C-alpha cells in the first residue's frame, strides 16, 4: 500500500522509490507518452531507469519531483505530476505531468496539476510556476491555459531540440 502526502478526490501523490521500475517503464517506456518529451520520441530501458533515478535524486536534494500519482481508491498507477526547480534565486518552480495513455482525457492531468500548483504556492511559497510544452502537444497547451498560465515566450528545450511555448503562473498569495 502506497503512502500519499497529497490527496484529491481521485488522486494520491506518492514518492518514487527504487522499487518503482515497473511503474516507470509503463509510463516512460510508452512511446505514446514520450513522443513529445524527447527528440527520438521514445526512451530506451536505461533512459527510463535514469529518469527514475533523477526523480529520486530530486526528492532527496530538493524535496520535490514529478511524483508518481495513483487512483487512491483503486490503487491504479496513473502517471506522474509534480515540480522541478526552475530558477532557485527567484523561487520559481516548473510544473510537469505525464499521464499513462489509458487515463488520457479523464481529467486526471487537470486534477493532479491543480494539486501540484496548490502545493507549490502553499508549501514552497513559490513566486511563480513555469511550464512549457512541445509545440505539437495541443493537449498540454489547452490544459496550461485552463489552469490559468500565461504565455511568456518560446524557450529552447534541449531534450527535444525544439523551442517550446512557455508559460508562467504567478502566486496569487504574494
Secondary structure, 3 states (H helix, E strand, C coil): CCCCCEECCCEEECCCCHHHHHHHHHHHCCHHHHCCCCCCCCCCHHHHHHHHHHHHHHHHHHCCCEEEEEECCCCCEEEEEEEEEEEHHHCEEEEEEEECHHHCCCCHHHHHHHHHHHHHHHHCCCCEEEEEECCCCHHHHHHHHHCCCEEEEEEEECCCCEEEEEEEEECCCC
